[in-house]
Amino acid sequence: MQIAKNTVVSIHYTLKDNSGKVIDTSDGGAPLTYIQGIGNLIPGMEVTAGMQFQAQGDHGAQIVTVTEVGLESVTVDGNHPLAGVELNFDVEVMSVRAATKDELDHGHVHGEGGHHH
């Protein structure tokens, strides 16, 4: 049977904070049993295909998308939404000028009238 609305589901879980510290877990105890899709769990726990959530990756936080929900596993895609998409730019140059010394020192362009920071 697939996990669907109004099915009874038993799960083991581990809840961690952003630093990786375990806040709560069912490890070593009884699984959490709930009815799927009726609001028994906090938002984000009833994972369905297409949902997105933030996960901690090697290079910081990243958004992942649930692509498949199985009986015993969930498949997620951590690629950037534009990964694999060929990008085509249409650019019109409107003006060109030499960078000022302040702009070069600060490492960014200043608007008209100089910098305001």
N, C-alpha and C positions, 0 to 999 in steps of 0.2 A: 504494500500500500504506500502511496506517495503522501508526503506531508501536504495537506490541503486544508482549507478552511473547515472548521468543525471537526478536525481529527485530534485525537488525544496523542500527545507527543511526550516522550521522556528524553531528556538531554542531560548530559554532564556539561558543566561550564566552568570557566575560570574568568573572573573579572579582574582586570589590572588597570592601574592608573597610567598616565603618560610616561612615568619613569620606569614602568615595568613591575612595580610593587603589586603583589596580589592583594586585592581588596576582599574578594569572596571567591569560593570555589566549592563545587560539589565533589571534588576529587576525594576519594576515601569514604564517601558517604552515599546516600541514596540519590538517584538522579532527580532532577526537577521535572515534574509532570504537569502539563498544562494543556489547554484546548487552543489549538492554532486559530488565529484570525479573529478572536473576539476581545482582544485587548488585555489578556492575562499577563503579558510580558511588557516590559518597557519598550517604547518605540525603538526600532532598529534591531531588536532581537528576533522578530518574526521575519526572517530574511526570505525575499522572493526575487526571482530573476528580474533584472533591470534596476534594482535598488542600488544605491551607492552609499559608501561610508568611508570614513577617513581611517587610514592605517599608517603605522610608523614603518618606514622603509629605511634602507641603508643611507639614503640622502635626505632624510627628514620625512615629514608627513606627506602622504599622497592619497589621492582619491582612487578607490577601487570600485569596480562594478561587478555585481553578482551576475554571472552568466548562466549558471545552472545550479539547481538545488536537487540533490539526490537524497536517497534514503539515509545514507550515512556520511555524506560529505556535501560541501558547498564549493563550487568552482567560482573563482573570482578572476577578473582581468585587471591588472595593475598598470596597463599601458596608458599613456596619455591618450585622450580621446582623438587626437589627430595622428596618432602613430599609424604609419602605413598609408596615410592619405597624402597624395601628391598635392603640394601647394603651389599655386600659381599667383604671382603678384603682378598687378598692373600699376606701375608707378609713374607719376608725372613730377618732374623736378620743378619746383616753384621758385626757388632762389638758392644762391650759393654765396657765402661770405666767409672771410677768415675768422677763426675763433679768436676771441679776446684772451688776454693773459689770464684774467679772472676765470673765464670758462675753462681754460686749460688747467689752471691750478685746482679748481674744484671738481673737474672731471665730468661736467655736464653743461648743457646750454642754459644760458640765462635769458629771460624774456626781455622785452623792450624796457629800457630804463635800468638795466643792470639786475643784479641778484637781490632777492628779498628774503634771505635766510640768515 
